[in-house]
């Protein structure tokens, strides 16, 4: 979940990012963001509850990483779905409209380390300028039936 605040007129925006990792029954299912919980989250109500300009469902996602170390902060309740603070995004100049930040380089402030083990197959995506980006997760928002077996892989780490 993103909680977006700032000045909507000047588009001087920032988002606090909350992650469900390790919560919501994931200790038994492995799924920390089950559709049954996520579907019930009302982003307009969440924005109102936390006095924000907007909120955004940034999931569910599947991680492609082999390992991750995350410094987590305060846990919040998003209409029954629990999530902990994990980072801050600088969204200056980006609209609060859904999709406005898709495929844009955004500054992330966090204390997280993640990576791939040697020999792991990874997906490398090229942007319009030809810059390679290693995919660390993929979204299930648009294509909920995706899985790690059907995700394309391109290179070994």
Beta strands, then each sheet from edge to edge (+ up, - down):
strand 1: 2-7
strand 2: 12-19
strand 3: 54-56
strand 4: 61-63
strand 5: 67-70
strand 6: 75-78
strand 7: 81-90
strand 8: 107-109
strand 9: 112-115
strand 10: 121-122
strand 11: 124-126
strand 12: 132-134
strand 13: 137-139
strand 14: 155-156
sheet 1: 3+ 1- 2+ 7- 6+
sheet 2: 3+ 1- 2+ 7- 8+
sheet 3: 4+ 13-
sheet 4: 5+ 9-
sheet 5: 10+ 14-
sheet 6: 11+ 12-
end
